[in-house]
């Protein structure tokens, strides 16, 4: 629903579509760190609990002709006491559910988030499972608490994409988001010609921030 | 689960829109906020609910189950987002201003409401017409005769060009009679005039005064007409209507996709992004006060999900201030009025409204022999609040009698035509705080009133902010210089 085709159907067949991606997972498994690595290629060892990482965007070029833009929603800490609003799940096209491979309980939590997504989100949402903090296990193999094969088996039976990642070393981070981009219905989004609210019939751009001729999404769209 | 911090600057109780805006603003300004709600969802009285929830809420004694699930014939219950409070946003109003200043527009999409209508006369003679919003529309309006149209045009032209700071726009007429915003000439200005004097100046007929006062200035009674000094307020209200109308064209109103319940969620997210802590399913066990000063010192509460086993998570925290909706402090509020409301599901647009997919229709009190107007607010699948082919119309008014409340709403209900489902409960009390909160640092909001928009709600936000923080709330430029950690 929220996929936004901004410049679809250009001559030459170039495709560009925008999708909403939500992050889920227990506190301190590295949700924000994964996004920070993906969006800014940065990592901070002593990052505090999420404050202010509200709304990031990043673009991936799948090939010369195809560009996917992620509009990434962080939980803003509202998952801590199970107080995420329905707005968070609304129209999410894809989700990254994160656990910490050194904490067995975090995978159980991830499984319950997957259930919650299946209950609350669009039925055709693309979900990726990310076992984060692979760097810790690379340094000290005995720290591993979740076996790759176990998580992989769960992901397969639940029809999830699966990667073990490290926000710290960047291992598999780009790969994770690229794999999601490849599964998204770009063609469909372009054919539907879905647009941001300013382009929706009767939709209004409250901020009037857009210059004439700009392709931006207006409210709800990115402001970058 | 993480520990609750030992102390917060502000504890906010209830996640209605008023509370969520304040929570968001305070967090952006750097306050440490703990925000709780006893319910399992955001929005309190201002939530939007699905159809199953609505059936259950209005028929508490009915046992629903297999074979008796009346919502099932209306598609997926979750495709319904039905507002409990019937309101629309003025597109040039203060809530829009706050939404833009805080960037909460990033989380919510808005669409225009397709039309704004007013009823003249009643019963079989009733006419429904678009509310004319500028001089040109006044000339085409079926609401007035030929000469009256010209007078109305003159009036609206004057209102539109009125510039408080510029006396040359006050019109020779007003300069001649010294009616202006200039407060240096007491007794002779708009702030001191009655609206009757202004209407008289333009020679407007009673029926014109009626639709101007009720469907443009949006007064719910006729008390404003003879009230001294009300003329300035009235002109400002008409200007808000006209300017809101001019912004997008079809009506002065906009409405969020998926319902009004998105608004508190959006501001709660803003608060969370700036460090606000959120807890739903949390009941307040005790509020403690300092024996000497009488001011609030802290709160203890229990977070427990419905159906969760055990005691839940009990905690205590210190706080210097509490902001809350009236339901959390029933001893500190009074009832100031009662709203009557019927939520109706239709499968057709409302007759004589150009098949509008959304609208406001006002039945001024004088047209149906009442003291308070009857409002109809209707939205539909165009705003993603119900499946295609359905319309949700809420008829509301202020209760004037002690019984037979359905009769009070009847003129509005008649306007709807065939109704698939009607949900009507007991009159809804409107609460207001007894005190300012200065004595105990517990600052309470008002209930959502009977007005058709959010302007009085944002007045309340400003009032609470002033009481709690001791200064005026300035939302312009609110987010500049606040330094988001990882924002693009």
Interface residues (C-beta under 8 A of the other chain):
Chain A: X27 X32 X36 X39 X40 X51 X52 X53 X54 X55 X56 X57 X76 X77 X78 X80 X81 X82 X83 X85 X86 X87 X88 X90 X196 X197 X200 X202 X203 X204 X206 X207 X219 X220 X221 X222 X223 X224
Chain B: X1 X2 X41 X42 X91 X96 X99 X100 X103 X105 X106 X107 X108 X109 X110 X111 X112 X114 X248 X250 X254 X257 X258 X262 X265 X266 X268 X269 X272 X273 X274 X275 X277 X278 X279 X280 X281 X282 X303 X305 X382 X483 X484 X485 X486 X487 X488
